[in-house]
Amino acid sequence: MFCLLIQMKVRVHILIGGIVQGVFFRSSIRRIAVEIGLFGWVRNLEDGRVEAILEGEEEKVKKIIDFCKKGPPGSDVIDVEINWKPYSGIFCNFSICY
């Protein structure tokens, strides 16, 4: 008998505040997302926050959320706003938006 484990796919919109620009936050998120197979984008906002949309298997998305709460060396994360959305499947890669 086989047991199939079906991973639920999700979408999350994340806003990260604190010292999060100029410390390789976007490139770190992109590197991790590509390594674990997530899709979407990340960008800097004019107000100093970093914004990301991620799609993929729920457990993998949670890994990025955990990373966002601590950030790369040199960052000082003060606030992480997480909004779960319905999975859309519209992304074919993960990119940094400029």
N, C-alpha and C positions, 0 to 999 in steps of 0.2 A: 504494500500500500504506500502510495506517495502522498506526501503532505506539501501542498503548494503554499508558499508564503508570498502573498501579494502585498507589495509595499504601496501604501496610499501616496499619491502624488499631490503636492500642495503648492501654494504660492504664498509668499510672504513679502510684505513691504516693510523695510527697516529704515529707521532714521537714527543715526548715532551722533550724539553731541559730546562736546568736550574738546580736548586737544586731539583732533582726528584728521586734520589736513596737514600735509607736509611731513608725514611720518610713515608713508608707504601703506596707509590703510587700504586704499582702493586696490593697489597691486597685490596686497596680501589676500584680500577677499577674492580677487580674481584667481590667483594661484590656487587657493584652496578649492574654490568652486570647480575649476577645471580638473583638478586632481581627483575630486570625488564624484564628478559627473553632474553638476548642477548647471542650470541655464538662467540667463537674465542679464542684468547690467548693474553697474555701480557708478556713482558720480559724486563730485563735490557740489555742495550748495553754496550760494552766495552768503548765507548766514553762518557759515563755518561748520555746518554739519556734513555728514556723509549720508547719502541715500542709496539704498539698494533694493532691487526687485529680484527675488530668487525663486526658481521653480525646480521641482524635482521630488525625489522620495523624501518623505517626512523626516526620517532619521538623519538624512544627510543635511537637510535644511537646518535641523536643530544643531548640527555641528557648527555651521556658520554662525548661527545665533550665539552659541557659546563663545566663539571666537570674538564676535562683535562686542560682547560684554567686557572683554579684557583688552582687546586690540593688540597691535604689534608693539615691539619695544619703542619707546619714545612717545607713545600715545598716553592719554589720560582720559579714559571714557567716563563721562559723568551720567549720561542718560542714553538708554536704548529704548526706542518706541517700536513695538512689533505689532503689525496688523496682518492677520491671516486673511487671505482672499481665496476665492475658488481657483483651482488650477486651470490654466488656459492652454498650455502647450504651444504657445506662439513663438517661443525662442528656439533658435537652433544652435546657439553658442552662448558664451558668457563674455561680455565686453565691458571696458571702461569707457564711459561717455565723457567727452570733454566739452 
